[in-house]
Amino acid sequence: MLDNKEHLYEKAVLVGLITQNQDEDKLTEYMDELEFLALTAGATVVKRFTQKLTQPDPKTFIGSGKAQEVRDFVKENEIGTVIFDDELSPSQLKNLEREIEVKILDRTNLILDIFAQRAQTSYARTQVELAQYQYLLPRLTRMWTHLERQKGGIGMRGPGETEIETDRRIIRDRISLLKEKLKTIDRQMATQRTNRGKVVRAALVGYTNVGKSTLMNALAKSDVFAENKLFATLDTTVRKVVIGNLPFLLTDTVGFIRKLPTQLVESFKSTLDEVREADLLIHVVDISHESFEDHIASVNQILMEINAHQKPMIMIFNKIDDFSYEKKEEDDLTPESRKNISLEEWEKTWMSKSKYPTVFISALTKQNFEQMKKLIYDEVLKIHISRFPYNDFLFEYFEEETT
């Protein structure tokens, strides 16, 4: 793996499409996220290019005219990387590399690269390597002449820089080997989950960078790695937590993201198993992010895909210390927007009518922590009593002792 300092100032441009399914506002939102992904990977974004098309161009994604415009800017400004917001087909990737003559990455490749940086354990590295090979296999015909090992940089970690000249047969063999290795580890992890006994298991879920690890550290008094970057946590972490003499297991999982590569969903199956097998989901949301409602929808979609959407859940709206809004003047007749809604107003919207217990907190400053802990305690207690009904009187005693 390359040292982070080697590519800290790698210059990049971003490219995205406005289509009939994605308007300009939505593209801006995605491009903001793509820029954060690029920053997390170690790039400095110099410029954004957008193109309006009914649908992506089958040859170059953005059309030959826009591709020429990108090429001219890249050459004039010595840009080394062009990052596309959507996944490119093998032929589009090949054509763009021939046309622009610099390193071309798509959103999937960028996310895979970040995962390659973040993977710490052997298990996480194996998952990422499998996803990288699955991405690489149909793209072996791409033009590699400018991507030699010594170039390094974003998108070139792992198999991308060491297996460039290998053929499809060897890569398929490697994929089969990695899948078998993951199956073995999955069986071991399933045994570990079984050995945890009947203790109630709760799992933190949510969009990436919403503060799950910070919350985990606060609740479990642990030191799980937390950073204001995307995908700071890849490895599943389980800690014992005790609230009001009631013990339960809390799991911190990898954050979700829109347009999550299918290769990663499959590779991180065991991490998702922690969510599937949890008794309680604690859905953490960054209330300070202007697109938090879209983030909730994205997480709920993934939970539905892994058949975990009907589990008991608590909604925790985090980062209220970062929440800000633009208060409208009384004589301002412009329509209300999400930017004009205060935190108090948000609390009175659909959130107050949610079927899930809801609380607004700051994991950093621990604001409203006691209220959150009471919610978690109540939900864990319900599950515990349903599992051990003969223990009811013990928890009544514990509640009396702790009040």
N, C-alpha and C positions, 0 to 999 in steps of 0.2 A: 504493500500500500504506500502511496506517495505521501511525503510529508506535507502537511497542510500549507506550510509557508511557501512551497514551490509554486502554488497556483492561487495564492491569496488575491493577487491583483490581475487575474486573468480577465481580459476585457471581452464583453459579450454584447450582442444585440438580441432583442426578442422579436418574434414574429407571430402574429395572430390573425384570425379571420373573423370578419363580420358576415354572418350567413343568415338565412331565413330562420334558422333555429337558435341563433345566438346574436342578440342585438349589441349595439355599441356599449351600453352600460354593463351588460354581462361580460363582454370581452374585457373591458377595463378592469373589472373585478378579478377575472381569471389572470390577466396580465400582472396585476398587483401581486397575486399569489405566486405567479411564475417568477417574478423578480425576487420575492422572498426565498423561493426555492434556489434560485441562482446564487443569491447571497449566502445561503446556508452551505451551498456546495463550494463557495470560495470565488465567486465571480463578481466583477463590477459591471453593472448594466449601463451601457453608454447611450443606447437609443432603442426606441420601440418602433416597429413597423407594423402597420395594420393594412389589410386589404379587404375590400368588400366584394364578395362573390356569392352567387346563389348557392353554390356548393364547392367544396375544395377541388382544385384543378387536379385531375388524375396523374398528370406528369410531374408537376412541380409544386403542388399544393396551393401556391399563391399566384400562379400564372407567370409566364416568361418575362413580361415587362417588369413586374414587381421584383422578380428574382434578379434581374439585371440592376435594378435600383439598389437592392441590398448588396449586390456584389460591388458596385461602385463605391458605396459608403464604406464597406468593409476594407477595400483596398486602400482608400484614401486615409483611413483612420487606424490602419494596422490592427484590425479586430481579428481575434483568433477563433472565436466561437459564435455560431448563430444557433439560437435556441427557439424551437417551434412549440407553441402551446398545446398542440395536439399530437397524437402518435402518427408518425409518418409510415407509409407502406415502404417495403424494401425498394421498390422501383422509384418512388418519390425521393427517398434518401439518396439513392445512387445518382439520380438526375440532378439533384440540388448540389451534391458534392462536386459533380462535374462542372456545373454552372458557376457556383460561387467560389469553389476552390479553397474552402477552409473547412474546419471541423463543424459538422452539422449534428445537433442533438435534438431530440424531441422530448416532450414532457416525461414520457416513460423512462427514457434513458437517463434523464436528469435525476429523477426520483431514485432509480436504481443506483446511481452514483452516490447519492446522499446516504442510502442504506449501506453501501459498501464502506463509506467513511465511518458510519455510526456503529456497525456491527462489532461487538466486543467479544462475545463468547463464540466457541466453536459452532454451536447450534445456529446462532444468528448468521454467522459467516457462511455456513452451509446453505441456509435458506436463501441468502442473497446471491450466492454463487449459482444456485439452481435457476433462480429467476433471470440472472444475467445470461446464462447459456440458452435458456428458452427464448429470450429476446434476440440473442445473437444468431441462432440457428438459421432463420430465414433470411438473414441479412449478410451472409458470407460473401455475397457477390459485390458488396459495397467497395468503393474505391479507397484502399487503405494507404495509398502512397504518402499522404501527409500525416499519418497517424502512427508513426513509428514509436517504439517504446520510449526513446529519449525525449519525445515531445511532452508526454505526461499530460496532466491537467484533467479537467472535469470530463467525466464519461469514459476515462481511460483506465480506471482502476479495475483490478480483478481480471477476469478472463479477457476483457477487451484489449488489454495491453500485453498479455502473455500468450494468448492462443490465436492470434490473428491469422496465422498461416495454416492452422489445423483444418482438416476437412470435416464434412458433415458426419461421417461415420464415427470419428473419434469423439466429436461433440455429443452425438447421440449416446455413445457408450458412457461418456462422463455424466450425462443427464440421468441415465439409468442407475449409475453408481450412486449419485447424490440422492436420488429418490429412495433407494434402498437404505441409505444411511439415515435419511430423515424418518423413514418408517420405523427403524430401530429406536431412534431417539423419541419418536412419538409414543411408541409402546412404553418406553421407560417413563416418560412424562405422564402417561395415562395411569401407570402404576402408582406414581407419586401422588396423583390427584386422588386415587382410590385410598391410599394410605393416610390421607388427611382425615379420614373418618367422617363422622357425622357433623363436624363443625360447619356452621353456616358460612358459605363463601360468597363474598361480594366482589364485583369487578368494576374498576373504573373504566368507563368508555367515553369517547368524545373525539372531536376533531383534533388534529395535531396542533400542538402549542396552545392549548386552552388552560394548562396549569394542573394536569392530572398528577404529575410527579411531585409538584410542590405540595399539593393537597395530601398525597400519600405520605410525604415526609412529615407533614404537620400532624396527621392522624396517628401514624405509626411510630413517630419519633425516630425515623430512620434517615438514611442519607442517600436515597435514590438520586441518581444524576438528573439534574433539572437545569435547563438552559432556555433562553428566549430565542430558540431556533426550531425549525421544523424537524420532526422525528428525532428529538433528543433521546427518546426511549425506544429501543427496539426489542430488548430482551424482557421477557415477562418476569416481573418481580412479585413475590408473594410475601406478605408480612402479617404477623398476628397483631390484631388491634383489640383493645379492651375499652368499652364505653360503659360506664355504670356497672362494672363487674360482669358485663356480658361480653365474652370473647367471640371473635369471628375472624376469618381470614380475608384479607384485602389484597386484590391483585391489580397491579398497574400494567396496562397493555399498550401496544403500539397505537399511535394516533391514526385516525382515518383521514382521508383527504378526497376531494372530488377528483374524478378521473383517475382513481387508484388503478395502477396497472394490474391486469388480470393475473399476470405471472406472480405478482407479490401476494395477491389474495390466496392463490393456491399454495405458494411456498410457505406462507405464514399461517398455515392451517392449524398448527398446534396452538399458536397464540390465540387464534379465534376460538379454539376449543375451550380455552379458559373462560371466554365469554359465554359460549354455548352451555357450559356446565355450571356456570355460576347460579346461585340461588337468587341473587339480587344484583341489579345493574345500577350503578351510580353514574348517571350521564352528566358530565361536566361540560359547561358551555361558557365560552368567552363572551360575556355580555357587552364588553367594550368594543368588540369587532362589529363593524357596520353590517356584515353579512351573517350574523350569528344564526338567523332563522334558516338560511340556506345550509349552514353547517349542521344544524339540527336535522334537517331533511336528509342530508347526505349520510349522517350517522344512522338514522332510522332506516334508510334504504339498505345499508350494509347489514344492519341487524336483521332485517327482513330476509335478506339473501341467505344468511347463515341460520335462519329459523330461530332467532333469539329475541324476536320483537314482542313476544307475549309474556315475558318475564316481569316480575315486580321491578319497579324502577323508581329512582329518586332523581329529580331534576335539580342540579346545582348550578346556578348562574354565578360564575366566578368573575373576578377582576372588577368588582364594583368600584374599587379605588381608582381604576383607569377610565371609568365611564365618563363621557362628556357629551354635551349636546348644545346646539345653537338655539338659544331662546329667541322666539320671534317677538318683534315689537307689536304692540297692540294695533297699530295702523298698517301692519304688513299684511297685504291681501293675497300674497302668493300662497299656493296650496301647501298644506301640511306635508312634511316629508319625514322619513325615519330619523333624519338628523335633528328634527325639532322635538322629538319625544324625550321627555325626561325619564329618569329611572323609575320614579314614583308612578308615572303614567304607564310605563311598560308593565309594572307589577299588577296593574289593574286590567290589562288586556287579556288575551287568551291564556296567559300564564296562570292567572288566578283561577281559571276554569279548567285547568289541566286535570286529567284523572290521576296524575302522579303527584305525590308530595313535592313541593317546590320551595327552594330557599335561595336567597341572594347573599353571597358572601365575598370575602376577599381572602384567598388562601395565603396571600403574602402578609397582610396585616391582621389576619384572624378575626376580622369583623364578622359578626353574626355566627361565630363558630359554635357557640353553645346551642343555638337554635338548630343548626345543621346536625350537630351530634345527637340532639334529641330526636330528630327525624330518622336518622340512621338507626339509632337505638330502637325506636318503635318498630321499624320495618324488620330489622334483624330479629327482634323479640317475637314478632308474629310468626316468622318462619320457624324459629326455634320451638315455640309452643306447639305449632302444628306437627313438628317432628318428635318432640318430647312432651306430650300433654301433661304427664305426671309431674313435671317440673314447675308447673304454674306457680305454686305457692312459694317456691324458692325465689322467683323473680319479683313476686310481690314484696317479699322480704327485702331483696336487693334495692328495689325502688324506694322503699321506706327508708332504708339506710342511707341512700344517696341524695334524698331530697332534704 
